[in-house]
């Protein structure tokens, strides 16, 4: 970060170098939060699909509740855990996230799990396909976002390396 950026407290919307990771609204970790929304939705949906498939009884709660659980655990509680316990135990090599970054991380979890809820509605209710298709779509979506996360990680590291060399 150069002196002008430090004096103006400039923080870009997209953090493409290490100086802004955890401070900007969007950084490569945002893709991980999207994956958390997808993965959390798929895991919590098992409380519906396992009883329906293997026990022939209704799910334990409605699908919208899966979405709320994902937001609660994958969004809010994860942000609290990530910026308190994980940071203070030294398992996190960056500082505590800024408020704007934390808010956007929760938004990413919320939106990605809402997309999974929409996929569930389209696949299972509108198209009347079997339950397995929501998991197939979810796993494929998870893997695509994971690949994008890894690309973002690489880009951030390259940009940070170039920025460090330019400062010398």
C-alpha angles and dihedrals in degrees: 000000000000125000095258091054091049094049094047093042086230114183118177121221091240116045107213097164132052092254090069102036107116091014102065122071091242126035134146090277087065088075088056090054089052088053089049089057092050095043094044091051091051093048095047090045088066087076086067104035101043095056091044096048104035103027101029091229129120118273119270093251141356124281095251088060089059087057092050092048090051091052092046098047103025095038117027103022093042092053091051092047093043094051097041121026099021091047096046093047087057095242091123116068096196128067126263114296119258118248092251091052092049092049092050092047089056089047090053092052090047096049096044092049089046088055088052089050088052090049089051091052094047096042101040106025106030101031094029092220121158123275095254091071093066088056093046091051091044095051092047090049090048092052093047091051090046090055090049089050091054091048089050090049090053093047092049092050092048093047091048092050091050091047092051091050092048090053092056 
